[in-house]
Amino acid sequence: METAVKNTTKRYDKYKPSGVEWLGDIPEHWEVSRLGVLLNPISINNRTDLSLLSITREKGVILRDLEDEGANHNFIPDDLSNYKVLLKGQFGMNKMKAWQGSYGISNYDGIVSPAYFIFDLEQKMTPEYFHLAIRSKLYVSFFGSASDGVRIGQWDLSKERMKQIPFLIPSLKEQTAISEFLDDKTTKIDQAIVIKQQQIELLEERKRIVIHKAVTQGINPDVKLKDIDVEWIGEIPEHWTVSRLGLMLTIYSIKNHPNELLLSITRELGVIVRDLENESSNHNFIPDDLSGYKLLKRGDFGMNKMKAWQGSYGVSNYTGIISPAYYTFSLVDTINPDFFHLAIRSKIYVPFFGQASDGVRIGQWDLSQDRMKHIPFVIPTIEEQNDILIFIETSTTKIATAISLKEQEIEKLKEYKSSLIDGVVTGKVRVC
């Protein structure tokens, strides 16, 4: 990617040593400053009339989505009077996640957590240029060096070391030109990424259709069908039976196995091994004493009852422990666990769990055990279950390969975008 950047752009006529190893040589007329000189800390509160903002690694400062639980990891108190004012054009930072790049110039007037840092910019910088530069991959690494790890996913930023982070300053004219150039180029790259993401969504939908049809109508196109008069299912092979989850699942609760593998149950993948290094996968608090956690055996069905309406359930490939608030079930012998997993997580069955749940708060619906027992389930013969699994694996493998290629193309575009920004904001690439 760096070669591609060099081949399609030009360099400045003269360079000088920046005095900073990570920055190397810079254009001769550019200034090397420090964040402690360029940023003026400011703290104003008691403006509860303003919108609530969030600061993310992916997008910088955004309007906080109170309807999206996944975007609201931090507790929001009833009294927001001590929240800090962050105005349009100011620089906001989550100091515990600055090492990830959780900072940026705000496009909104609003309020943020009182634990965040807010700064005014010196006039020698345009907000647009500063935002693009400081959020580049190169500058993010400086914040990592200026932070100290305190717990998983949380590194505390040292104010003194942050002040020493170097920052390159072109002329105001160049800053504007750089911002316009990168805005144009990155917009085109982002558009290309969106197109490929849409292609992936179409492939994912094709995969869902393959699974849906196979688990409800089988793989024999000539089989006679019958209408079972169940909403969302429709016709099924004439010789298949319809059961209920209450007859197929036996609930159990085994505790006092604190040394077993710690598991999690997600909407995207079902039962997974919990990643203790990835904070974003660990929304729930983990207590020191895990003796109250429930044992989930390999081949058994686990469920997050508060998020069953989203599809947060599945058959486990592991023996481990899960939250004591979750459900654990064993399956009847007449059902292949792998078939049950594919079928119950298909788009045909997830809506049933929504009907069997009651909303209690944003993102949390409590599943009624009694209503869940009456959710219908279509059962092929055990031989057909095995054949369907083979068919689905063969069909979806080809789709998965196509998805993987698209994902690789997206990663290359993201790498190119990152390299382009780094090259331009450090003067390795000239745009005017």
Secondary structure as the mmCIF struct_conf table of DSSP 4:
data_model
#
loop_
_struct_conf.conf_type_id
_struct_conf.id
_struct_conf.beg_label_comp_id
_struct_conf.beg_label_asym_id
_struct_conf.beg_label_seq_id
_struct_conf.end_label_comp_id
_struct_conf.end_label_asym_id
_struct_conf.end_label_seq_id
HELX_RH_AL_P HELX_RH_AL_P1 GLU A 2 THR A 8
BEND BEND1 THR A 9 THR A 9
STRN STRN1 LYS A 10 LYS A 10
BEND BEND2 ASP A 13 ASP A 13
STRN STRN2 TYR A 15 PRO A 17
BEND BEND3 GLY A 19 GLY A 19
TURN_TY1_P TURN_TY1_P1 GLU A 21 LEU A 23
STRN STRN3 ASP A 25 PRO A 27
TURN_TY1_P TURN_TY1_P2 GLU A 28 HIS A 29
STRN STRN4 GLU A 31 ARG A 34
HELX_RH_AL_P HELX_RH_AL_P2 LEU A 35 LEU A 38
STRN STRN5 LEU A 39 PRO A 41
TURN_TY1_P TURN_TY1_P3 THR A 48 ASP A 49
BEND BEND4 LEU A 50 LEU A 50
STRN STRN6 SER A 51 THR A 56
TURN_TY1_P TURN_TY1_P4 ARG A 57 LYS A 59
STRN STRN7 GLY A 60 LEU A 63
TURN_TY1_P TURN_TY1_P5 LEU A 66 GLU A 67
HELX_RH_3T_P HELX_RH_3T_P1 GLU A 69 ALA A 71
BEND BEND5 ASN A 74 ASN A 74
BEND BEND6 ASP A 78 ASP A 78
TURN_TY1_P TURN_TY1_P6 SER A 81 ASN A 82
BEND BEND7 TYR A 83 TYR A 83
STRN STRN8 LYS A 84 LEU A 86
TURN_TY1_P TURN_TY1_P7 LYS A 88 GLY A 89
STRN STRN9 PHE A 91 MET A 93
TURN_TY1_P TURN_TY1_P8 LYS A 95 MET A 96
BEND BEND8 LYS A 97 LYS A 97
HELX_RH_3T_P HELX_RH_3T_P2 ALA A 98 GLN A 100
TURN_TY1_P TURN_TY1_P9 GLY A 101 GLY A 101
STRN STRN10 TYR A 103 ILE A 105
BEND BEND9 ASN A 107 TYR A 108
STRN STRN11 GLY A 110 VAL A 112
TURN_TY1_P TURN_TY1_P10 PRO A 114 ALA A 115
BEND BEND10 TYR A 116 TYR A 116
STRN STRN12 PHE A 117 LEU A 121
HELX_LH_PP_P HELX_LH_PP_P1 GLU A 122 GLU A 122
TURN_TY1_P TURN_TY1_P11 GLN A 123 LYS A 124
BEND BEND11 MET A 125 MET A 125
HELX_RH_AL_P HELX_RH_AL_P3 PRO A 127 ILE A 134
TURN_TY1_P TURN_TY1_P12 ARG A 135 ARG A 135
BEND BEND12 SER A 136 SER A 136
HELX_RH_AL_P HELX_RH_AL_P4 LYS A 137 SER A 145
TURN_TY1_P TURN_TY1_P13 ALA A 146 ALA A 146
STRN STRN13 SER A 147 ARG A 151
TURN_TY1_P TURN_TY1_P14 ILE A 152 GLY A 153
STRN STRN14 GLN A 154 LEU A 157
HELX_LH_PP_P HELX_LH_PP_P2 SER A 158 SER A 158
HELX_RH_AL_P HELX_RH_AL_P5 LYS A 159 LYS A 163
TURN_TY1_P TURN_TY1_P15 GLN A 164 GLN A 164
STRN STRN15 PRO A 166 ILE A 169
HELX_RH_AL_P HELX_RH_AL_P6 LEU A 172 GLN A 217
BEND BEND13 ILE A 219 ILE A 219
TURN_TY1_P TURN_TY1_P16 PRO A 221 ASP A 222
STRN STRN16 LEU A 225 ASP A 227
TURN_TY1_P TURN_TY1_P17 GLU A 231 ILE A 233
STRN STRN17 GLU A 235 PRO A 237
TURN_TY1_P TURN_TY1_P18 GLU A 238 HIS A 239
STRN STRN18 THR A 241 ARG A 244
HELX_RH_AL_P HELX_RH_AL_P7 LEU A 245 MET A 248
STRN STRN19 LEU A 249 TYR A 252
TURN_TY1_P TURN_TY1_P19 PRO A 258 ASN A 259
BEND BEND14 GLU A 260 GLU A 260
STRN STRN20 LEU A 261 THR A 266
TURN_TY1_P TURN_TY1_P20 ARG A 267 LEU A 269
STRN STRN21 GLY A 270 VAL A 273
TURN_TY1_P TURN_TY1_P21 LEU A 276 GLU A 277
HELX_RH_3T_P HELX_RH_3T_P3 GLU A 279 SER A 281
BEND BEND15 ASN A 284 ASN A 284
BEND BEND16 ASP A 288 ASP A 288
TURN_TY1_P TURN_TY1_P22 SER A 291 GLY A 292
BEND BEND17 TYR A 293 TYR A 293
STRN STRN22 LYS A 294 LEU A 296
TURN_TY1_P TURN_TY1_P23 ARG A 298 GLY A 299
BEND BEND18 ASP A 300 ASP A 300
STRN STRN23 PHE A 301 MET A 303
TURN_TY1_P TURN_TY1_P24 LYS A 305 MET A 306
BEND BEND19 LYS A 307 LYS A 307
HELX_RH_3T_P HELX_RH_3T_P4 ALA A 308 GLN A 310
TURN_TY1_P TURN_TY1_P25 GLY A 311 GLY A 311
STRN STRN24 TYR A 313 VAL A 315
BEND BEND20 ASN A 317 TYR A 318
STRN STRN25 GLY A 320 ILE A 322
TURN_TY1_P TURN_TY1_P26 PRO A 324 ALA A 325
BEND BEND21 TYR A 326 TYR A 326
STRN STRN26 TYR A 327 LEU A 331
HELX_LH_PP_P HELX_LH_PP_P3 VAL A 332 VAL A 332
TURN_TY1_P TURN_TY1_P27 ASP A 333 THR A 334
BEND BEND22 ILE A 335 ILE A 335
HELX_RH_AL_P HELX_RH_AL_P8 PRO A 337 ILE A 344
TURN_TY1_P TURN_TY1_P28 ARG A 345 ARG A 345
BEND BEND23 SER A 346 SER A 346
TURN_TY1_P TURN_TY1_P29 LYS A 347 TYR A 349
HELX_RH_AL_P HELX_RH_AL_P9 VAL A 350 GLN A 355
TURN_TY1_P TURN_TY1_P30 ALA A 356 ALA A 356
STRN STRN27 SER A 357 ARG A 361
TURN_TY1_P TURN_TY1_P31 ILE A 362 GLY A 363
STRN STRN28 GLN A 364 LEU A 367
HELX_LH_PP_P HELX_LH_PP_P4 SER A 368 SER A 368
HELX_RH_AL_P HELX_RH_AL_P10 GLN A 369 LYS A 373
TURN_TY1_P TURN_TY1_P32 HIS A 374 HIS A 374
STRN STRN29 PRO A 376 ILE A 379
HELX_RH_AL_P HELX_RH_AL_P11 ILE A 382 VAL A 425
TURN_TY1_P TURN_TY1_P33 THR A 426 GLY A 427
BEND BEND24 LYS A 428 VAL A 429
STRN STRN30 ARG A 430 ARG A 430
#
